[in-house]
Amino acid sequence: MIQVRGLHVAYRWGQEPVLRGVTAVFDGKCLVLGPNGSGKSTLFRAICGLTNIASGEILIDGRRIDEIYATPHLISTNFREVYGLVWVSAYDTVKLYMNLMDGEEPEEVYRMIEELGVSRSLLKKRKLHELSAGELKVLCTAIALSSKAKHVLLDEPFEQLDPAKKGRLIKFLNDYEGVIILNTHETWLLRSLTDWKTYFMFEGRLYGPVSVNDLLKARVVVSDKPEALLKFKVSGKTVSIVKGVGTPLTSIESLDRIYELA
């Protein structure tokens, strides 16, 4: 379980905070849905210890993150900077990290990467910085899911995947036995991850959770509805997620469009 309490993050002194008092408990499998620039990646970076926090607290299984540095099998992520520590081929990077983390056999990881569209021969020819953004995201996501970590944080793992490969990744996610927290701005995922819980993130604030099953029947209304499943602020306006009349949430392909509605 990952607990976040009153978390504030700002990248420069005097700057408006990117995260504004985020509080949540993540257990099981959770989606964090929000538009680009809402603070999703910053939240994940803070949980992984990749950015400093101004105030607040992060606990993983009841322990502060500064107490669990380098604890094996506890947390993994698909942020690229975690895997760029050595100057070797992408192929050897997989081997190295599986050995360091006592993860899956490298052969299993290569198979996953190939199923997601990146060939083994390409991995042997290129270093991480020579891969395209999509190839690199596939490799880092596969390593994170193969690490046997109890908690996996995936930042926009579906970027630049075609529909068939997205379907394969969904199967890997649903088969995973640990905690997964996944962020994205795409609402189509709701139809494929029905047993998950969902949080929404807008302008540095987190709202939720709501079950995906409830969201599949939900509508979006730009007003303050007392009976709402969930309410959040967008550009100073209250947006309610309700059962009944309104714009179907699943028809909004990207949550970036919420700003148009508001």
N, C-alpha and C positions, 0 to 999 in steps of 0.2 A: 504494500500500500504506500502511495506517495501522498503526503499532506503538504499543502502550501497555505501559509497563513499570513495575511496582510502584506503581500509581497509588492514592493515598489522597486522599479529598476529605471535608472536614467543613465544614458551613455556619457553625458558630459555634465559637469557641475553647472547648475543654473538652468539646465535644459528641462523642458516639460517631461515628466516621467513617461516612459514607454509602457510600463505596467503600473496600474493605479490601484493598489490594495487588493490584489488577486488572492482569493481564498478558495480552496477546493480540496476534495479528497478523491483521489483517483485509485480505483481498484477494479479488478476485472479488465474489461476492454472498453476503452473510452475514445470518442471522437471529440476533437476541439474544432468546431466549425467557425470560420470567420473570414472576412475579406482580407485581401492583401494589405499589409501594413497595420493590422489590428493588434499585433503583439504576440501572435502565436509562436513564432520562432524564438522570440526573446524569452518567452516563458519556458520553452523547452531548453534553451541554452542555460537559463538560470538553474533549472532542475539538474542539469548535467554538470554544473560547476564551470561552465564555459564563459560566464559573464558575471561581473560583480553585482551584488544587490545593494540597494540603498537602505532598505529596511525590510523587516519581515523575516519569516522563517520557512525553511524547507526541511521536511523530515521524510526519510525513506525507511520504512519499517520501524518507525519510531526513533531513528537516529539522524542527527544533523549531518548535512552533506560533508562538512569539514571533518567529520569523524569516520567517514567510510571511504576515504581516498584509496583507490586501487583495490578495493574489495572485489574478489573475483565472483562472477556469476550474479552480480547484484543489479547492474544497470548497463544497458547498451543503447546506442543511438546511431543514426545514419548521417550525422554531421560530418562533412568531408575532412575537417581539420583533425578529427580524432585519428584518422588513418593515414595521414600524410607525414608520418614521423621518420620514415626511412626511404632511401633513394633506390628502390627496387621496382621490378615490373609489377603491374597490377596482379598478375598471376601469383607472384611470390608474396605479395601483400596479403592475399587471402590465406596462404599457407602460414605465414608468420602470425597473423592475428588468431587464427584457429588454434595454433599451438600456445600462444600467450594466454588465451582465454579458456583453454581446454574445451573448445567448442566442438561443433560437428566435424566429422572427417572432411578435409578439403574437397574431396570428390563430390560430396553431397552439396557443398556450396557452389562448386562449378556448375553442377546440374541445375541448381536454382537460377543462377545467373544466366545460363543458356536458355532456360525456359522463359526468362524475362527479356530475351532478345540480344544478349551480348555474347559473342562467341569466345570460346577458350583461346583460339589462336590470336584474337585481338588482345586479350589480356596478357599473353606472353610477349607481344610486340611493344606494348605501351606502358609507360609509367602513369601514375594517377593523374598528373597534370596534363597528360596528353590525351586523356579520354574526353569525350564530349560531356556536357552537363548531364544529359540523360543517361549516358553509359556510367558515369560516375555515381549518379543517384542509385542506379540499379545495383552496382557493386556494393556500395555502403549499406544499402537496405538489406541485401542478402547477408552480409557479414553480421549486421545487427541481429537479424532473425536467427542466425546460426550460432550465436554466441552462447546459447543456453542460459542467458540472463533471466532473472526473475522479472525484471521490468525493462521494457523496450519502448523507446521514444522515437517515433518516426515523423520527420519533418517533410511534408508534401511528397510522400513516396510515389504518388501516381503521376507526377510531372513527366510529360513527354512519352508516356506509354500509350500504345494503341489499345483499342478496346479488348482485343484478345489477351494481351499481356496484362492488362488491368484485371481481367477475370482470373488469370493465374495467380497474381499477387493476392487477390482477395482470398483465394483458397489457402495460400500460405498463412495469411493473417488469421483466418477462422480456425485453422488447425493448431495455431500456436497455443501452448498451455499456460503461459505466464501472463502477466499484466502487459497490455499494450495501450499506449496513448498515442494517437495519430492525429496530426492536424492537417487540415485542408480547407480550401474555399469552395470545393465542389460538393453540391448536395446530392448528386446522383448516387453517391456511396451509400446513402441511407437505405436504398432498396436492397443492397447486398449484405448489409451488416446489421440485421434486424435485432440481434440479441445484445447489441452494444448500448452504452449510455452516451449521451451527447451533451457537451457544453458549447455555449456560443461565446465568441469573443468579439467585442467591438470597442475600438478606441481605448485599448489598454485595460478593459474591464471584462471579467469573466462572469457568465450567467449560467445557471443550471445546477444539477443535471436534469435532463428529460430523457425518457426512454425513446429509442429509435422507433419502436412500434407506435408510440403516440404521435411522433412527428410525421409518420407516413400518412396520417389522416388529418394533419394540421393545416391551418391556413395562416397567412401573414396579414395583419391589419395595422395600418399606421394610426394608432390611437391607443389610449389607455383603457383596456378592457378588464373589469374586475374578475371575470371568470377565466382569464388567460392561463394557459399552461405555463407560460414564461413571458416576461417582459424585459426589454432592454432599451437602452438609449442609443439613438443614432442621430448625429448632427443636431442634438438638442431635442429631438422628438422621441416620443415613446412608441416603440413597435411591440405589438402583442402577437404571440403565437396562440391561436385559438382553435377550437373545434367548431366548424360552422362556415359562415360566409367569409370570403376573402381570397387572396391569391394563394394557391396551393404552394406550400414550401418546396415540394419536389419539382415544381415547374420553374423555380428560380435556379438555373443551372449553376451559377456562381454567386456566392454571397456578396460579391462586389456590387451586384445589382440592387442590393438593399438600399444603397444610397440614392438610387434613382427613384425607388418607391417613396422614400422619405422626403 
